Amino acid sequence: MSERTFPPTTVAASEPLVADLFAVALDARERSHSPYSNYRVGAAIRTSTGDVFACCNVENAAYPEGVCAEGGAISMMVVGSESTPTITDVVTVTGGDTPGTPCGGCRQKIREFADAETRVHATTVDGVVITVPLGELLPASFGPERLG
């Protein structure tokens, strides 16, 4: 099976709500603590209530005990929400020429609070973005509805 590739666009060409999330995630990325990999990541999520939560990756000398930006943003969402909202959009910002999508663990963490239609926008600091529904990033996922 070949790897799926997604056509890149630019944040400037995307909708304003995604551009707003990009700005918040870019700011979070500036706070990244990544002295070991030097791979700085910022993430911002928007919920069904319109709230936005962001975080950066935080590495630890005791690899792999760091925290991914997406997981941190989800934790901020859980702490900052009156009820359990649904994630509607996720934006990640990484360096390099090619956007980095959330790791497998973060895809599952996002899935806990999202559905297959949740849009994941992986971007670079230069604004190159690929947008993929979570269902394509994590097909046949295991979600909380299976435990009911």
Secondary structure, 3 states (H helix, E strand, C coil): CCCCCCCCEEHHHCCHHHHHHHHHHHHHHCCCECCCCCCCCEEEEEECCCCEEEEECECCCCCCCCECHHHHHHHHHHHHCCCCCCEEEEEEEECCCCCCCCCHHHHHHHHHCCCCCCEEEEEECCCEEEEEEHHHHCCCCCCHHHHC
